[in-house]
Amino acid sequence: MGCSELHQLLMHTNWQDNESLSNFIVSHIRTCPQCDHGLVRLSEAIIADDTLSCEQCRSRFPDYYEATRPEYPLVEMPAKEMAQVAFHLSHCVSCHEEYEELVLLSELEERNETVDL
């Protein structure tokens, strides 16, 4: 199950070159309960235009995590970069799983529930 509104926004072939669309995508990610923490799933029909490599995506994880916190975003991330990460995470299983682990660990740390070894 995915968010149909985000799917429609990303179906625009020029969203990566359109700052207004990128800003709207970022705003949507921050406020939509279905797009929780920027993790979305999209159909294969729109993933062919992914210009972000896994290495590039993973290097943006810390900023993306902070930027997707609607209550207290600690980092400003350019809308285009943020939308590119969301787009890549929507279909790359490896990056998606790694980002989910980062989110879980970060949330444990924020609640001071980590275990020191």
Biopython code that builds the backbone (N, CA, C, O; Angstrom):
import numpy as np
from Bio.PDB.StructureBuilder import StructureBuilder

atoms = [
    (1, "MET", "N", (0.848, -1.174, 0.000)),
    (1, "MET", "CA", (0.000, 0.000, 0.000)),
    (1, "MET", "C", (0.891, 1.234, 0.000)),
    (1, "MET", "O", (1.815, 1.342, 0.806)),
    (2, "GLY", "N", (0.614, 2.140, -0.887)),
    (2, "GLY", "CA", (1.412, 3.347, -0.975)),
    (2, "GLY", "C", (0.533, 4.571, -1.004)),
    (2, "GLY", "O", (-0.694, 4.476, -1.009)),
    (3, "CYS", "N", (1.159, 5.694, -1.022)),
    (3, "CYS", "CA", (0.450, 6.964, -1.039)),
    (3, "CYS", "C", (0.192, 7.365, -2.482)),
    (3, "CYS", "O", (1.134, 7.562, -3.250)),
    (4, "SER", "N", (-1.053, 7.485, -2.848)),
    (4, "SER", "CA", (-1.386, 7.824, -4.229)),
    (4, "SER", "C", (-1.009, 9.266, -4.570)),
    (4, "SER", "O", (-0.670, 9.558, -5.717)),
    (5, "GLU", "N", (-1.062, 10.166, -3.592)),
    (5, "GLU", "CA", (-0.708, 11.560, -3.861)),
    (5, "GLU", "C", (0.783, 11.680, -4.194)),
    (5, "GLU", "O", (1.153, 12.367, -5.146)),
    (6, "LEU", "N", (1.631, 11.017, -3.415)),
    (6, "LEU", "CA", (3.057, 11.063, -3.695)),
    (6, "LEU", "C", (3.355, 10.379, -5.033)),
    (6, "LEU", "O", (4.192, 10.841, -5.808)),
    (7, "HIS", "N", (2.668, 9.295, -5.281)),
    (7, "HIS", "CA", (2.837, 8.590, -6.560)),
    (7, "HIS", "C", (2.543, 9.543, -7.713)),
    (7, "HIS", "O", (3.298, 9.586, -8.684)),
    (8, "GLN", "N", (1.465, 10.300, -7.621)),
    (8, "GLN", "CA", (1.104, 11.246, -8.674)),
    (8, "GLN", "C", (2.154, 12.346, -8.817)),
    (8, "GLN", "O", (2.488, 12.744, -9.933)),
    (9, "LEU", "N", (2.666, 12.830, -7.711)),
    (9, "LEU", "CA", (3.688, 13.872, -7.772)),
    (9, "LEU", "C", (4.952, 13.370, -8.460)),
    (9, "LEU", "O", (5.556, 14.082, -9.263)),
    (10, "LEU", "N", (5.343, 12.147, -8.143)),
    (10, "LEU", "CA", (6.562, 11.602, -8.723)),
    (10, "LEU", "C", (6.374, 11.120, -10.154)),
    (10, "LEU", "O", (7.356, 10.863, -10.850)),
    (11, "MET", "N", (5.144, 10.997, -10.597)),
    (11, "MET", "CA", (4.890, 10.607, -11.978)),
    (11, "MET", "C", (5.233, 11.733, -12.949)),
    (11, "MET", "O", (5.402, 11.490, -14.144)),
    (12, "HIS", "N", (5.338, 12.959, -12.445)),
    (12, "HIS", "CA", (5.741, 14.073, -13.293)),
    (12, "HIS", "C", (7.188, 13.848, -13.722)),
    (12, "HIS", "O", (8.081, 13.768, -12.879)),
    (13, "THR", "N", (7.415, 13.749, -14.999)),
    (13, "THR", "CA", (8.751, 13.449, -15.480)),
    (13, "THR", "C", (9.750, 14.555, -15.201)),
    (13, "THR", "O", (10.956, 14.310, -15.238)),
    (14, "ASN", "N", (9.291, 15.749, -14.925)),
    (14, "ASN", "CA", (10.224, 16.854, -14.707)),
    (14, "ASN", "C", (10.353, 17.257, -13.241)),
    (14, "ASN", "O", (10.830, 18.358, -12.962)),
    (15, "TRP", "N", (9.953, 16.420, -12.303)),
    (15, "TRP", "CA", (9.992, 16.835, -10.905)),
    (15, "TRP", "C", (11.412, 17.136, -10.436)),
    (15, "TRP", "O", (11.601, 17.975, -9.556)),
    (16, "GLN", "N", (12.424, 16.462, -11.012)),
    (16, "GLN", "CA", (13.796, 16.705, -10.572)),
    (16, "GLN", "C", (14.328, 18.047, -11.061)),
    (16, "GLN", "O", (15.283, 18.582, -10.498)),
    (17, "ASP", "N", (13.713, 18.587, -12.104)),
    (17, "ASP", "CA", (14.134, 19.879, -12.636)),
    (17, "ASP", "C", (13.192, 21.016, -12.248)),
    (17, "ASP", "O", (13.373, 22.154, -12.681)),
    (18, "ASN", "N", (12.198, 20.709, -11.440)),
    (18, "ASN", "CA", (11.186, 21.691, -11.089)),
    (18, "ASN", "C", (11.228, 21.905, -9.579)),
    (18, "ASN", "O", (10.752, 21.069, -8.811)),
    (19, "GLU", "N", (11.799, 23.029, -9.164)),
    (19, "GLU", "CA", (11.964, 23.298, -7.733)),
    (19, "GLU", "C", (10.629, 23.349, -6.993)),
    (19, "GLU", "O", (10.537, 22.915, -5.845)),
    (20, "SER", "N", (9.609, 23.870, -7.638)),
    (20, "SER", "CA", (8.289, 23.946, -7.024)),
    (20, "SER", "C", (7.737, 22.553, -6.733)),
    (20, "SER", "O", (7.200, 22.309, -5.653)),
    (21, "LEU", "N", (7.868, 21.644, -7.693)),
    (21, "LEU", "CA", (7.412, 20.266, -7.481)),
    (21, "LEU", "C", (8.237, 19.577, -6.399)),
    (21, "LEU", "O", (7.687, 18.862, -5.561)),
    (22, "SER", "N", (9.546, 19.785, -6.411)),
    (22, "SER", "CA", (10.401, 19.196, -5.377)),
    (22, "SER", "C", (9.995, 19.682, -4.001)),
    (22, "SER", "O", (9.930, 18.893, -3.059)),
    (23, "ASN", "N", (9.722, 20.976, -3.870)),
    (23, "ASN", "CA", (9.279, 21.530, -2.584)),
    (23, "ASN", "C", (7.950, 20.923, -2.147)),
    (23, "ASN", "O", (7.751, 20.637, -0.966)),
    (24, "PHE", "N", (7.040, 20.729, -3.100)),
    (24, "PHE", "CA", (5.745, 20.140, -2.772)),
    (24, "PHE", "C", (5.897, 18.680, -2.340)),
    (24, "PHE", "O", (5.209, 18.229, -1.424)),
    (25, "ILE", "N", (6.791, 17.946, -2.992)),
    (25, "ILE", "CA", (7.067, 16.556, -2.621)),
    (25, "ILE", "C", (7.591, 16.499, -1.189)),
    (25, "ILE", "O", (7.139, 15.679, -0.390)),
    (26, "VAL", "N", (8.540, 17.367, -0.871)),
    (26, "VAL", "CA", (9.117, 17.400, 0.476)),
    (26, "VAL", "C", (8.058, 17.764, 1.512)),
    (26, "VAL", "O", (7.992, 17.144, 2.574)),
    (27, "SER", "N", (7.250, 18.740, 1.221)),
    (27, "SER", "CA", (6.172, 19.130, 2.132)),
    (27, "SER", "C", (5.220, 17.966, 2.362)),
    (27, "SER", "O", (4.785, 17.721, 3.487)),
    (28, "HIS", "N", (4.902, 17.260, 1.303)),
    (28, "HIS", "CA", (4.006, 16.114, 1.426)),
    (28, "HIS", "C", (4.626, 15.031, 2.316)),
    (28, "HIS", "O", (3.960, 14.505, 3.207)),
    (29, "ILE", "N", (5.890, 14.702, 2.078)),
    (29, "ILE", "CA", (6.566, 13.662, 2.857)),
    (29, "ILE", "C", (6.537, 13.995, 4.338)),
    (29, "ILE", "O", (6.355, 13.106, 5.171)),
    (30, "ARG", "N", (6.715, 15.260, 4.675)),
    (30, "ARG", "CA", (6.754, 15.671, 6.082)),
    (30, "ARG", "C", (5.397, 15.649, 6.767)),
    (30, "ARG", "O", (5.330, 15.593, 7.995)),
    (31, "THR", "N", (4.313, 15.692, 5.995)),
    (31, "THR", "CA", (2.994, 15.805, 6.615)),
    (31, "THR", "C", (2.074, 14.606, 6.408)),
    (31, "THR", "O", (1.062, 14.494, 7.100)),
    (32, "CYS", "N", (2.388, 13.724, 5.496)),
    (32, "CYS", "CA", (1.503, 12.592, 5.183)),
    (32, "CYS", "C", (1.763, 11.416, 6.118)),
    (32, "CYS", "O", (2.900, 10.957, 6.222)),
    (33, "PRO", "N", (0.730, 10.919, 6.800)),
    (33, "PRO", "CA", (0.925, 9.773, 7.686)),
    (33, "PRO", "C", (1.320, 8.488, 6.946)),
    (33, "PRO", "O", (1.941, 7.605, 7.538)),
    (34, "GLN", "N", (0.970, 8.375, 5.674)),
    (34, "GLN", "CA", (1.353, 7.191, 4.907)),
    (34, "GLN", "C", (2.808, 7.239, 4.459)),
    (34, "GLN", "O", (3.406, 6.199, 4.185)),
    (35, "CYS", "N", (3.368, 8.408, 4.383)),
    (35, "CYS", "CA", (4.760, 8.572, 3.950)),
    (35, "CYS", "C", (5.666, 8.749, 5.163)),
    (35, "CYS", "O", (6.662, 9.471, 5.105)),
    (36, "ASP", "N", (5.322, 8.098, 6.237)),
    (36, "ASP", "CA", (6.005, 8.185, 7.514)),
    (36, "ASP", "C", (7.523, 8.120, 7.366)),
    (36, "ASP", "O", (8.063, 7.158, 6.820)),
    (37, "HIS", "N", (8.183, 9.123, 7.843)),
    (37, "HIS", "CA", (9.642, 9.205, 7.842)),
    (37, "HIS", "C", (10.258, 9.104, 6.458)),
    (37, "HIS", "O", (11.416, 8.709, 6.324)),
    (38, "GLY", "N", (9.502, 9.455, 5.430)),
    (38, "GLY", "CA", (10.060, 9.463, 4.090)),
    (38, "GLY", "C", (10.213, 8.100, 3.458)),
    (38, "GLY", "O", (10.865, 7.971, 2.421)),
    (39, "LEU", "N", (9.627, 7.079, 4.058)),
    (39, "LEU", "CA", (9.706, 5.734, 3.493)),
    (39, "LEU", "C", (8.421, 5.430, 2.743)),
    (39, "LEU", "O", (7.360, 5.276, 3.348)),
    (40, "VAL", "N", (8.518, 5.345, 1.453)),
    (40, "VAL", "CA", (7.359, 5.086, 0.612)),
    (40, "VAL", "C", (7.684, 3.963, -0.357)),
    (40, "VAL", "O", (8.852, 3.632, -0.562)),
    (41, "ARG", "N", (6.665, 3.383, -0.945)),
    (41, "ARG", "CA", (6.840, 2.354, -1.970)),
    (41, "ARG", "C", (6.153, 2.823, -3.236)),
    (41, "ARG", "O", (5.012, 3.285, -3.197)),
    (42, "LEU", "N", (6.842, 2.706, -4.353)),
    (42, "LEU", "CA", (6.290, 3.111, -5.635)),
    (42, "LEU", "C", (6.346, 1.941, -6.612)),
    (42, "LEU", "O", (7.124, 1.004, -6.437)),
    (43, "SER", "N", (5.526, 2.013, -7.620)),
    (43, "SER", "CA", (5.495, 0.957, -8.618)),
    (43, "SER", "C", (6.714, 1.040, -9.524)),
    (43, "SER", "O", (7.360, 2.084, -9.615)),
    (44, "GLU", "N", (7.022, -0.054, -10.186)),
    (44, "GLU", "CA", (8.162, -0.102, -11.091)),
    (44, "GLU", "C", (7.986, 0.821, -12.287)),
    (44, "GLU", "O", (8.958, 1.139, -12.972)),
    (45, "ALA", "N", (6.772, 1.249, -12.541)),
    (45, "ALA", "CA", (6.509, 2.101, -13.702)),
    (45, "ALA", "C", (7.229, 3.441, -13.630)),
    (45, "ALA", "O", (7.481, 4.056, -14.666)),
    (46, "ILE", "N", (7.564, 3.903, -12.434)),
    (46, "ILE", "CA", (8.184, 5.225, -12.343)),
    (46, "ILE", "C", (9.601, 5.209, -11.798)),
    (46, "ILE", "O", (10.166, 6.278, -11.569)),
    (47, "ILE", "N", (10.204, 4.046, -11.579)),
    (47, "ILE", "CA", (11.529, 4.017, -10.971)),
    (47, "ILE", "C", (12.672, 4.035, -11.973)),
    (47, "ILE", "O", (13.832, 4.122, -11.572)),
    (48, "ALA", "N", (12.380, 3.955, -13.248)),
    (48, "ALA", "CA", (13.431, 3.907, -14.256)),
    (48, "ALA", "C", (14.253, 5.191, -14.303)),
    (48, "ALA", "O", (15.399, 5.160, -14.752)),
    (49, "ASP", "N", (13.713, 6.297, -13.861)),
    (49, "ASP", "CA", (14.406, 7.585, -13.945)),
    (49, "ASP", "C", (15.222, 7.923, -12.704)),
    (49, "ASP", "O", (15.560, 9.088, -12.491)),
    (50, "ASP", "N", (15.540, 6.945, -11.898)),
    (50, "ASP", "CA", (16.315, 7.193, -10.686)),
    (50, "ASP", "C", (17.755, 7.532, -11.064)),
    (50, "ASP", "O", (18.457, 6.709, -11.652)),
    (51, "THR", "N", (18.187, 8.731, -10.731)),
    (51, "THR", "CA", (19.545, 9.168, -11.054)),
    (51, "THR", "C", (20.490, 9.029, -9.871)),
    (51, "THR", "O", (21.679, 9.319, -10.000)),
    (52, "LEU", "N", (19.989, 8.595, -8.727)),
    (52, "LEU", "CA", (20.780, 8.494, -7.507)),
    (52, "LEU", "C", (21.320, 7.077, -7.349)),
    (52, "LEU", "O", (20.557, 6.114, -7.428)),
    (53, "SER", "N", (22.611, 6.939, -7.127)),
    (53, "SER", "CA", (23.184, 5.620, -6.856)),
    (53, "SER", "C", (22.943, 5.264, -5.392)),
    (53, "SER", "O", (22.608, 6.131, -4.585)),
    (54, "CYS", "N", (23.109, 4.011, -5.058)),
    (54, "CYS", "CA", (22.946, 3.585, -3.667)),
    (54, "CYS", "C", (23.954, 4.293, -2.768)),
    (54, "CYS", "O", (23.612, 4.711, -1.661)),
    (55, "GLU", "N", (25.174, 4.429, -3.228)),
    (55, "GLU", "CA", (26.204, 5.107, -2.445)),
    (55, "GLU", "C", (25.827, 6.567, -2.187)),
    (55, "GLU", "O", (25.986, 7.063, -1.072)),
    (56, "GLN", "N", (25.332, 7.249, -3.207)),
    (56, "GLN", "CA", (24.906, 8.643, -3.038)),
    (56, "GLN", "C", (23.732, 8.733, -2.074)),
    (56, "GLN", "O", (23.680, 9.622, -1.223)),
    (57, "CYS", "N", (22.798, 7.811, -2.214)),
    (57, "CYS", "CA", (21.626, 7.814, -1.342)),
    (57, "CYS", "C", (22.041, 7.606, 0.111)),
    (57, "CYS", "O", (21.618, 8.348, 0.998)),
    (58, "ARG", "N", (22.868, 6.597, 0.348)),
    (58, "ARG", "CA", (23.284, 6.289, 1.720)),
    (58, "ARG", "C", (24.079, 7.427, 2.353)),
    (58, "ARG", "O", (24.007, 7.632, 3.564)),
    (59, "SER", "N", (24.824, 8.156, 1.556)),
    (59, "SER", "CA", (25.593, 9.275, 2.109)),
    (59, "SER", "C", (24.669, 10.394, 2.593)),
    (59, "SER", "O", (25.075, 11.227, 3.404)),
    (60, "ARG", "N", (23.439, 10.416, 2.101)),
    (60, "ARG", "CA", (22.473, 11.444, 2.492)),
    (60, "ARG", "C", (21.558, 11.009, 3.637)),
    (60, "ARG", "O", (20.744, 11.802, 4.110)),
    (61, "PHE", "N", (21.681, 9.760, 4.087)),
    (61, "PHE", "CA", (20.803, 9.255, 5.152)),
    (61, "PHE", "C", (20.760, 10.143, 6.391)),
    (61, "PHE", "O", (19.665, 10.478, 6.842)),
    (62, "PRO", "N", (21.909, 10.546, 6.971)),
    (62, "PRO", "CA", (21.823, 11.342, 8.207)),
    (62, "PRO", "C", (21.031, 12.640, 8.020)),
    (62, "PRO", "O", (20.170, 12.970, 8.837)),
    (63, "ASP", "N", (21.322, 13.363, 6.956)),
    (63, "ASP", "CA", (20.592, 14.612, 6.709)),
    (63, "ASP", "C", (19.127, 14.339, 6.405)),
    (63, "ASP", "O", (18.250, 15.072, 6.860)),
    (64, "TYR", "N", (18.861, 13.296, 5.644)),
    (64, "TYR", "CA", (17.481, 12.954, 5.279)),
    (64, "TYR", "C", (16.680, 12.594, 6.530)),
    (64, "TYR", "O", (15.532, 13.012, 6.678)),
    (65, "TYR", "N", (17.283, 11.828, 7.418)),
    (65, "TYR", "CA", (16.603, 11.454, 8.658)),
    (65, "TYR", "C", (16.212, 12.706, 9.443)),
    (65, "TYR", "O", (15.065, 12.851, 9.866)),
    (66, "GLU", "N", (17.163, 13.597, 9.631)),
    (66, "GLU", "CA", (16.891, 14.815, 10.399)),
    (66, "GLU", "C", (15.881, 15.708, 9.679)),
    (66, "GLU", "O", (15.010, 16.299, 10.316)),
    (67, "ALA", "N", (15.996, 15.807, 8.364)),
    (67, "ALA", "CA", (15.122, 16.691, 7.598)),
    (67, "ALA", "C", (13.683, 16.193, 7.526)),
    (67, "ALA", "O", (12.772, 16.987, 7.293)),
    (68, "THR", "N", (13.461, 14.893, 7.723)),
    (68, "THR", "CA", (12.097, 14.354, 7.648)),
    (68, "THR", "C", (11.390, 14.338, 8.995)),
    (68, "THR", "O", (10.263, 13.853, 9.089)),
    (69, "ARG", "N", (12.012, 14.846, 10.015)),
    (69, "ARG", "CA", (11.361, 14.927, 11.320)),
    (69, "ARG", "C", (10.497, 16.174, 11.345)),
    (69, "ARG", "O", (11.022, 17.276, 11.509)),
    (70, "PRO", "N", (9.174, 16.033, 11.186)),
    (70, "PRO", "CA", (8.316, 17.222, 11.114)),
    (70, "PRO", "C", (8.267, 18.023, 12.413)),
    (70, "PRO", "O", (8.071, 19.238, 12.380)),
    (71, "GLU", "N", (8.438, 17.373, 13.534)),
    (71, "GLU", "CA", (8.354, 18.083, 14.812)),
    (71, "GLU", "C", (9.589, 18.923, 15.071)),
    (71, "GLU", "O", (9.494, 19.999, 15.662)),
    (72, "TYR", "N", (10.747, 18.444, 14.637)),
    (72, "TYR", "CA", (11.983, 19.145, 14.951)),
    (72, "TYR", "C", (13.070, 18.850, 13.914)),
    (72, "TYR", "O", (14.073, 18.210, 14.228)),
    (73, "PRO", "N", (12.870, 19.313, 12.688)),
    (73, "PRO", "CA", (13.921, 19.072, 11.689)),
    (73, "PRO", "C", (15.188, 19.834, 12.074)),
    (73, "PRO", "O", (15.170, 21.060, 12.183)),
    (74, "LEU", "N", (16.282, 19.112, 12.278)),
    (74, "LEU", "CA", (17.526, 19.733, 12.715)),
    (74, "LEU", "C", (18.442, 20.083, 11.554)),
    (74, "LEU", "O", (19.461, 20.749, 11.742)),
    (75, "VAL", "N", (18.086, 19.642, 10.363)),
    (75, "VAL", "CA", (18.931, 19.862, 9.192)),
    (75, "VAL", "C", (18.075, 20.384, 8.057)),
    (75, "VAL", "O", (16.960, 19.910, 7.840)),
    (76, "GLU", "N", (18.594, 21.351, 7.341)),
    (76, "GLU", "CA", (17.947, 21.822, 6.124)),
    (76, "GLU", "C", (18.581, 21.067, 4.967)),
    (76, "GLU", "O", (19.802, 21.069, 4.810)),
    (77, "MET", "N", (17.766, 20.436, 4.174)),
    (77, "MET", "CA", (18.254, 19.680, 3.025)),
    (77, "MET", "C", (17.563, 20.245, 1.792)),
    (77, "MET", "O", (16.351, 20.461, 1.816)),
    (78, "PRO", "N", (18.301, 20.488, 0.721)),
    (78, "PRO", "CA", (17.649, 21.002, -0.484)),
    (78, "PRO", "C", (16.500, 20.081, -0.918)),
    (78, "PRO", "O", (16.627, 18.857, -0.886)),
    (79, "ALA", "N", (15.398, 20.678, -1.317)),
    (79, "ALA", "CA", (14.202, 19.914, -1.664)),
    (79, "ALA", "C", (14.484, 18.875, -2.751)),
    (79, "ALA", "O", (13.981, 17.754, -2.674)),
    (80, "LYS", "N", (15.270, 19.228, -3.746)),
    (80, "LYS", "CA", (15.562, 18.282, -4.822)),
    (80, "LYS", "C", (16.292, 17.057, -4.284)),
    (80, "LYS", "O", (15.960, 15.931, -4.654)),
    (81, "GLU", "N", (17.287, 17.263, -3.412)),
    (81, "GLU", "CA", (18.022, 16.142, -2.835)),
    (81, "GLU", "C", (17.112, 15.275, -1.972)),
    (81, "GLU", "O", (17.182, 14.047, -2.014)),
    (82, "MET", "N", (16.263, 15.924, -1.196)),
    (82, "MET", "CA", (15.349, 15.186, -0.330)),
    (82, "MET", "C", (14.375, 14.344, -1.154)),
    (82, "MET", "O", (14.114, 13.188, -0.820)),
    (83, "ALA", "N", (13.847, 14.915, -2.215)),
    (83, "ALA", "CA", (12.940, 14.185, -3.091)),
    (83, "ALA", "C", (13.658, 13.037, -3.788)),
    (83, "ALA", "O", (13.070, 11.973, -3.981)),
    (84, "GLN", "N", (14.921, 13.232, -4.169)),
    (84, "GLN", "CA", (15.688, 12.166, -4.812)),
    (84, "GLN", "C", (15.888, 10.983, -3.863)),
    (84, "GLN", "O", (15.783, 9.829, -4.277)),
    (85, "VAL", "N", (16.174, 11.270, -2.596)),
    (85, "VAL", "CA", (16.348, 10.191, -1.615)),
    (85, "VAL", "C", (15.034, 9.441, -1.430)),
    (85, "VAL", "O", (15.020, 8.211, -1.436)),
    (86, "ALA", "N", (13.934, 10.165, -1.266)),
    (86, "ALA", "CA", (12.628, 9.518, -1.102)),
    (86, "ALA", "C", (12.322, 8.640, -2.309)),
    (86, "ALA", "O", (11.831, 7.521, -2.163)),
    (87, "PHE", "N", (12.612, 9.147, -3.484)),
    (87, "PHE", "CA", (12.371, 8.402, -4.717)),
    (87, "PHE", "C", (13.221, 7.137, -4.754)),
    (87, "PHE", "O", (12.715, 6.064, -5.084)),
    (88, "HIS", "N", (14.494, 7.247, -4.424)),
    (88, "HIS", "CA", (15.381, 6.073, -4.432)),
    (88, "HIS", "C", (14.932, 5.050, -3.384)),
    (88, "HIS", "O", (14.889, 3.852, -3.662)),
    (89, "LEU", "N", (14.602, 5.520, -2.191)),
    (89, "LEU", "CA", (14.169, 4.608, -1.125)),
    (89, "LEU", "C", (12.860, 3.901, -1.470)),
    (89, "LEU", "O", (12.565, 2.838, -0.925)),
    (90, "SER", "N", (12.086, 4.483, -2.365)),
    (90, "SER", "CA", (10.792, 3.899, -2.710)),
    (90, "SER", "C", (10.907, 2.587, -3.464)),
    (90, "SER", "O", (9.949, 1.815, -3.508)),
    (91, "HIS", "N", (12.059, 2.324, -4.055)),
    (91, "HIS", "CA", (12.174, 1.102, -4.857)),
    (91, "HIS", "C", (13.448, 0.303, -4.628)),
    (91, "HIS", "O", (13.534, -0.840, -5.078)),
    (92, "CYS", "N", (14.428, 0.858, -3.952)),
    (92, "CYS", "CA", (15.671, 0.133, -3.695)),
    (92, "CYS", "C", (15.548, -0.584, -2.346)),
    (92, "CYS", "O", (15.618, 0.039, -1.287)),
    (93, "VAL", "N", (15.368, -1.879, -2.409)),
    (93, "VAL", "CA", (15.137, -2.659, -1.203)),
    (93, "VAL", "C", (16.313, -2.563, -0.237)),
    (93, "VAL", "O", (16.116, -2.421, 0.970)),
    (94, "SER", "N", (17.515, -2.640, -0.754)),
    (94, "SER", "CA", (18.705, -2.594, 0.090)),
    (94, "SER", "C", (18.807, -1.276, 0.858)),
    (94, "SER", "O", (18.995, -1.275, 2.074)),
    (95, "CYS", "N", (18.684, -0.170, 0.150)),
    (95, "CYS", "CA", (18.756, 1.140, 0.806)),
    (95, "CYS", "C", (17.572, 1.342, 1.755)),
    (95, "CYS", "O", (17.723, 1.910, 2.837)),
    (96, "HIS", "N", (16.402, 0.875, 1.340)),
    (96, "HIS", "CA", (15.204, 1.011, 2.170)),
    (96, "HIS", "C", (15.404, 0.302, 3.508)),
    (96, "HIS", "O", (15.115, 0.864, 4.565)),
    (97, "GLU", "N", (15.900, -0.933, 3.456)),
    (97, "GLU", "CA", (16.115, -1.693, 4.690)),
    (97, "GLU", "C", (17.179, -1.045, 5.569)),
    (97, "GLU", "O", (17.023, -0.971, 6.788)),
    (98, "GLU", "N", (18.257, -0.576, 4.951)),
    (98, "GLU", "CA", (19.315, 0.072, 5.722)),
    (98, "GLU", "C", (18.806, 1.362, 6.367)),
    (98, "GLU", "O", (19.151, 1.669, 7.508)),
    (99, "TYR", "N", (17.985, 2.114, 5.631)),
    (99, "TYR", "CA", (17.440, 3.344, 6.193)),
    (99, "TYR", "C", (16.464, 3.035, 7.330)),
    (99, "TYR", "O", (16.449, 3.745, 8.336)),
    (100, "GLU", "N", (15.652, 1.986, 7.185)),
    (100, "GLU", "CA", (14.732, 1.599, 8.263)),
    (100, "GLU", "C", (15.510, 1.269, 9.535)),
    (100, "GLU", "O", (15.076, 1.625, 10.631)),
    (101, "GLU", "N", (16.648, 0.595, 9.405)),
    (101, "GLU", "CA", (17.481, 0.275, 10.562)),
    (101, "GLU", "C", (18.013, 1.556, 11.207)),
    (101, "GLU", "O", (18.027, 1.681, 12.432)),
    (102, "LEU", "N", (18.450, 2.500, 10.380)),
    (102, "LEU", "CA", (18.919, 3.779, 10.911)),
    (102, "LEU", "C", (17.813, 4.481, 11.683)),
    (102, "LEU", "O", (18.056, 5.028, 12.758)),
    (103, "VAL", "N", (16.599, 4.472, 11.142)),
    (103, "VAL", "CA", (15.464, 5.107, 11.809)),
    (103, "VAL", "C", (15.203, 4.445, 13.154)),
    (103, "VAL", "O", (15.025, 5.135, 14.158)),
    (104, "LEU", "N", (15.178, 3.114, 13.186)),
    (104, "LEU", "CA", (14.927, 2.408, 14.443)),
    (104, "LEU", "C", (16.007, 2.700, 15.482)),
    (104, "LEU", "O", (15.699, 2.958, 16.645)),
    (105, "LEU", "N", (17.263, 2.659, 15.066)),
    (105, "LEU", "CA", (18.354, 2.945, 16.000)),
    (105, "LEU", "C", (18.311, 4.386, 16.489)),
    (105, "LEU", "O", (18.542, 4.655, 17.668)),
    (106, "SER", "N", (18.018, 5.297, 15.592)),
    (106, "SER", "CA", (17.945, 6.714, 15.973)),
    (106, "SER", "C", (16.813, 6.966, 16.949)),
    (106, "SER", "O", (16.969, 7.727, 17.904)),
    (107, "GLU", "N", (15.666, 6.326, 16.714)),
    (107, "GLU", "CA", (14.541, 6.500, 17.621)),
    (107, "GLU", "C", (14.831, 5.907, 18.993)),
    (107, "GLU", "O", (14.427, 6.477, 20.007)),
    (108, "LEU", "N", (15.529, 4.765, 19.041)),
    (108, "LEU", "CA", (15.936, 4.201, 20.332)),
    (108, "LEU", "C", (16.877, 5.153, 21.060)),
    (108, "LEU", "O", (16.744, 5.373, 22.264)),
    (109, "GLU", "N", (17.818, 5.708, 20.326)),
    (109, "GLU", "CA", (18.764, 6.642, 20.916)),
    (109, "GLU", "C", (18.056, 7.893, 21.425)),
    (109, "GLU", "O", (18.381, 8.397, 22.500)),
    (110, "GLU", "N", (17.091, 8.393, 20.661)),
    (110, "GLU", "CA", (16.349, 9.585, 21.075)),
    (110, "GLU", "C", (15.570, 9.333, 22.362)),
    (110, "GLU", "O", (15.387, 10.240, 23.174)),
    (111, "ARG", "N", (15.117, 8.099, 22.540)),
    (111, "ARG", "CA", (14.375, 7.746, 23.764)),
    (111, "ARG", "C", (15.312, 7.240, 24.853)),
    (111, "ARG", "O", (14.867, 6.819, 25.921)),
    (112, "ASN", "N", (16.621, 7.284, 24.573)),
    (112, "ASN", "CA", (17.638, 6.822, 25.515)),
    (112, "ASN", "C", (17.442, 5.364, 25.895)),
    (112, "ASN", "O", (17.567, 4.997, 27.063)),
    (113, "GLU", "N", (17.137, 4.538, 24.910)),
    (113, "GLU", "CA", (16.892, 3.118, 25.135)),
    (113, "GLU", "C", (17.963, 2.232, 24.521)),
    (113, "GLU", "O", (17.749, 1.030, 24.364)),
    (114, "THR", "N", (19.100, 2.793, 24.175)),
    (114, "THR", "CA", (20.169, 1.992, 23.604)),
    (114, "THR", "C", (20.913, 1.271, 24.729)),
    (114, "THR", "O", (20.907, 1.707, 25.880)),
    (115, "VAL", "N", (21.541, 0.178, 24.371)),
    (115, "VAL", "CA", (22.300, -0.620, 25.339)),
    (115, "VAL", "C", (23.776, -0.422, 25.062)),
    (115, "VAL", "O", (24.233, -0.618, 23.935)),
    (116, "ASP", "N", (24.515, -0.040, 26.068)),
    (116, "ASP", "CA", (25.965, 0.103, 25.931)),
    (116, "ASP", "C", (26.606, -1.261, 26.105)),
    (116, "ASP", "O", (26.293, -1.998, 27.040)),
    (117, "LEU", "N", (27.504, -1.586, 25.194)),
    (117, "LEU", "CA", (28.200, -2.885, 25.278)),
    (117, "LEU", "C", (29.526, -2.746, 25.923)),
    (117, "LEU", "O", (30.244, -3.734, 26.075)),
]
sb = StructureBuilder()
sb.init_structure("model")
sb.init_model(0)
sb.init_chain("A")
sb.init_seg("    ")
for serial, (resi, resn, name, xyz) in enumerate(atoms, 1):
    if name == "N":
        sb.init_residue(resn, " ", resi, " ")
    sb.init_atom(name, np.array(xyz, "f"), 0.0, 1.0, " ", f" {name:<3s}", serial, name[0])
structure = sb.get_structure()
